[in-house]
Amino acid sequence: MTTASNSAMHGAPSLVLLALEPWRAGIDLAASFLSTRPRRIGDGHPVLVLPGLGGGDWSTVWLRRSLNRAGFATSGWGLGLNRGPEGDFDEWLARLDAKVQALHDRDGRKVSIIGWSLGGIYARELAKRVPHLVRQVVTLGSPFAGIKSSNAQTAFKLLNRGRAQPMTAELEQRLRTDPPVPATAIYSRTDGVVAWQSCMLNESAHAQNIEVSGSSHCGMGAHPQVLRAVVDRLAAV
């Protein structure tokens, strides 16, 4: 088993994998169109879906539609383009706390949170802040165990006009700490954006890593194997 502390030492994926990301993401989406829909096994509980860096609710449409068809009640994050945390990290997370609280109050049930890439880091931190509101967390290619092991640093700086927040050792350690709710980390060894080793949590009775074969980073939210894994985890917990 690879631990979070060890996986932080791995470097970013090769530039070849990075260059192939757009093409492979298209293949992932096409494969999803051609595959069998996930079974309708959901219980209708609320699911909040958080996009990756540079994405928004438009980028999670296929994922949310698939989960709705499987019997879950999904919601987008409603905050536009994900440029990364704005200002103080915890003050910024408080805006997402309110979203989780609203979904919980609306349905009277705990909320599952799915986060893609950077969105998965938000999801884990939310579960630490408001665990009484969160049913479980599922991350898709999220480098919480080594956020510097990524090819996305340039994109992050461009989206923030060069004003990226410094990553302190204390914050890195905080992000590696697993949340106190059931958690699943989905990763792909062929991820071209983040090191797959940095996307793995420390397994326990309530924490599980799931490897998907052949998925890109940018197409992970549409990859048929990912969709099946997410539906299964949402239904199982």
C-alpha positions in Angstrom: 0.0 0.0 0.0 1.3 3.5 -0.9 1.0 6.0 1.8 0.3 9.7 1.4 3.7 10.6 2.9 5.6 8.5 0.5 3.6 9.4 -2.6 4.4 13.1 -2.1 8.0 12.4 -3.3 6.9 11.5 -6.8 7.4 13.8 -9.7 4.8 15.1 -12.2 3.7 12.9 -15.1 5.7 12.9 -18.4 5.1 15.6 -20.9 4.1 13.0 -23.4 1.1 12.0 -21.2 0.3 15.6 -20.7 0.4 16.4 -24.4 -2.0 13.4 -25.1 -4.6 14.6 -22.5 -7.0 16.4 -24.9 -7.1 13.5 -27.3 -7.5 10.9 -24.6 -10.2 12.9 -22.8 -12.2 12.8 -26.1 -11.8 9.1 -26.2 -13.0 8.8 -22.6 -16.1 10.8 -23.4 -16.8 8.8 -26.6 -16.4 5.5 -24.7 -19.0 6.8 -22.2 -21.5 7.4 -25.0 -21.0 3.8 -26.2 -21.0 2.1 -22.8 -24.0 0.8 -20.8 -25.5 3.3 -18.4 -24.7 2.7 -14.7 -27.4 0.8 -12.9 -30.2 2.8 -11.2 -29.3 1.9 -7.6 -29.2 5.3 -5.9 -31.3 6.2 -2.9 -31.8 9.8 -3.9 -29.5 11.4 -1.4 -27.9 14.7 -2.3 -24.5 14.7 -4.0 -22.4 17.9 -4.4 -20.0 17.8 -7.4 -16.9 20.1 -7.4 -15.0 20.8 -10.6 -11.2 20.7 -11.2 -8.9 23.7 -11.8 -10.1 25.6 -14.8 -13.4 23.8 -14.9 -16.9 24.8 -13.8 -20.4 23.2 -13.6 -20.2 22.8 -17.4 -17.3 20.4 -17.0 -19.2 18.1 -14.6 -22.4 17.9 -16.6 -21.8 14.4 -17.9 -20.8 13.1 -14.5 -23.8 14.7 -12.8 -26.2 13.5 -15.5 -24.9 10.0 -15.2 -25.3 10.1 -11.4 -28.8 11.5 -11.7 -29.8 8.7 -14.0 -28.4 6.2 -11.4 -30.8 7.6 -8.8 -28.9 10.3 -7.0 -29.7 14.0 -6.6 -26.7 15.9 -7.8 -25.9 19.6 -7.6 -23.1 21.7 -9.2 -21.0 24.0 -7.1 -22.5 27.2 -8.6 -19.3 29.3 -8.3 -18.3 29.7 -11.9 -14.8 29.0 -13.1 -12.6 27.2 -10.5 -9.5 29.4 -10.4 -8.3 28.0 -7.0 -8.9 29.3 -3.5 -9.5 33.1 -3.4 -7.9 34.9 -0.4 -7.7 33.1 2.9 -8.2 29.3 2.3 -10.5 28.7 5.2 -12.6 31.9 4.6 -13.0 30.7 1.0 -14.0 27.2 2.1 -16.7 28.7 4.3 -18.5 29.6 1.1 -18.7 25.9 0.2 -19.7 25.0 3.8 -22.8 27.0 3.2 -23.5 25.0 0.0 -23.2 21.7 1.9 -25.4 23.1 4.7 -28.1 24.2 2.2 -28.2 20.8 0.5 -28.4 19.1 3.9 -31.2 21.4 5.0 -33.1 21.0 1.8 -33.2 17.2 1.8 -32.7 16.5 5.5 -29.9 14.0 4.7 -26.1 14.0 4.8 -24.4 15.1 1.6 -21.9 13.0 -0.5 -19.2 15.2 -2.0 -17.4 14.3 -5.3 -14.4 16.3 -6.2 -12.5 16.2 -9.5 -8.8 17.1 -9.2 -8.5 20.3 -7.2 -12.2 19.9 -6.4 -11.3 16.7 -4.5 -9.0 18.7 -2.3 -11.9 21.0 -1.5 -14.2 18.0 -0.9 -11.8 16.5 1.7 -11.3 19.8 3.5 -15.1 20.3 3.7 -15.5 16.9 5.2 -13.0 17.9 7.9 -14.8 21.2 8.6 -18.4 19.9 8.6 -18.2 16.1 9.1 -21.7 16.0 10.6 -23.1 17.1 7.3 -21.1 14.8 5.0 -22.0 11.2 4.2 -18.8 10.4 2.2 -16.1 11.9 -0.1 -15.1 10.6 -3.5 -12.0 12.1 -5.2 -11.2 11.8 -8.9 -7.5 12.3 -9.7 -7.0 14.7 -6.7 -3.3 15.1 -5.7 -4.0 15.8 -2.0 -1.0 13.6 -1.0 1.5 15.7 -3.0 0.0 18.7 -4.7 3.3 19.8 -6.1 3.5 16.6 -8.1 1.5 18.1 -10.9 1.7 19.6 -14.4 -1.0 22.1 -13.5 1.2 24.7 -11.7 1.4 26.9 -14.8 -2.3 26.8 -15.5 -2.9 27.7 -11.8 -0.6 30.8 -12.1 -2.2 31.9 -15.4 -5.8 31.6 -14.0 -4.7 33.7 -11.0 -2.6 36.2 -13.0 0.6 35.0 -11.3 -0.8 35.6 -7.8 -0.8 32.0 -6.6 -0.9 31.4 -2.9 2.3 29.9 -1.4 2.1 26.2 -0.4 3.5 25.9 3.1 4.7 22.7 4.7 1.8 23.0 7.2 -0.8 23.3 4.5 0.7 20.3 2.6 0.5 18.2 5.8 -3.0 19.3 6.4 -4.1 18.3 2.9 -2.5 14.8 3.3 -4.6 14.2 6.4 -7.6 12.0 5.5 -11.1 13.2 6.5 -13.1 11.7 9.4 -15.8 10.3 7.1 -15.8 7.4 4.6 -13.5 8.3 1.7 -12.7 6.9 -1.7 -9.8 8.0 -3.9 -10.0 7.1 -7.6 -6.8 7.4 -9.6 -5.3 6.4 -13.0 -1.7 5.5 -13.6 -2.0 7.1 -17.1 -3.0 10.5 -15.6 -1.1 13.1 -17.6 -1.7 16.0 -15.2 -1.0 14.8 -11.7 1.2 12.0 -10.3 -1.2 9.1 -9.6 0.8 8.2 -6.5 -0.2 11.6 -5.0 -3.9 10.8 -5.4 -3.9 7.8 -3.0 -5.1 7.9 0.6 -4.1 5.7 3.5 -6.5 2.7 3.3 -8.6 1.7 6.3 -11.9 0.2 7.1 -13.5 3.4 5.9 -11.0 4.6 3.2 -10.4 2.9 -0.1 -8.3 3.5 -3.2 -9.6 2.5 -6.6 -7.5 2.3 -9.7 -9.1 2.8 -13.1 -7.3 1.6 -16.2 -6.4 3.9 -19.1 -8.2 7.0 -18.0 -6.9 10.5 -18.7 -7.1 13.2 -16.1 -9.3 15.6 -18.1 -11.7 12.8 -19.2 -11.9 11.1 -15.8 -15.4 12.4 -15.1 -16.7 10.7 -18.2 -14.7 7.5 -18.2 -17.1 4.5 -18.0 -15.0 2.7 -15.3 -14.9 5.8 -13.2 -18.7 6.3 -13.5 -19.4 2.8 -12.4 -17.0 3.1 -9.5 -18.5 6.3 -8.3 -22.1 4.9 -8.5 -21.1 1.8 -6.6 -19.4 3.8 -3.8 -22.3 6.3 -3.5 -24.7 3.3 -3.2 -22.6 1.3 -0.8 -22.0 4.0 1.9 
